[in-house]
């Protein structure tokens, strides 16, 4: 298994755990449950992607040096 996949798994758990502490429903209007879920989903995906690529780039640059 590639190092990047391992980083994706670890970061996914951490991002979902950290986003669980935010009350997303308080930000949205009443009865907008699906919009809040879609927002939460895309926010989680984008954070997972950004953090994983940042960590992987740091890992790659450490190997080159």
N, C-alpha and C positions, 0 to 999 in steps of 0.2 A: 504494500500500500504506500502511496506517495505521502510525503510529509504534508503537502498542501491539504489532502483529504483529512488527515489527522487534525490539522489546525482548524479546518472547517467544522469538524465534529465538536471540538472543545469550545470554539467560539460560539457555535450555535447554542449550546447549553448555557453559556454565560450570558449571551445577549437575551435569550428568552427569560432567563432567571432575573436579569436586571430590568427588563421591560415589564415584568410582572408587578413590579413595585409601583408603577405609574398608573394612576386612575385615568385611563383613556376616556371612559364614559363621561367624566366630568367636563371634558373639553368639548364634546359634541352635544348637539341638541337632543331633546327627548325623542325617543322612538327612532333613532338613527343608528340602530345596532349594527346593521350590515356595513354601513359606511365606516363605523369605528373599527370593525373587525378587518375590513379591507385595508384601512390605514395602518393598523397594527401589523398586519401581515407584510405589507410593503416596507414599512419602517424596519421591521425585523430583518427582512431580506437585504435591504440596503446596508444596514449596520453590519450584518454578518459578512457581506461581500467586502465592504471597506476595511473592516478590522482584519479579516483574514489576509487580504492582499497586502496590507501594511506590514503585518507580522511576517508574511512570507518574503516580502522584499527585504526586510531587515535580515531575515535568515539567509537569503541568497547573497546579500552583500557581505555578511560575516564569513561565508564560505569562500568568497573570492579573495578576501584579504587574508 
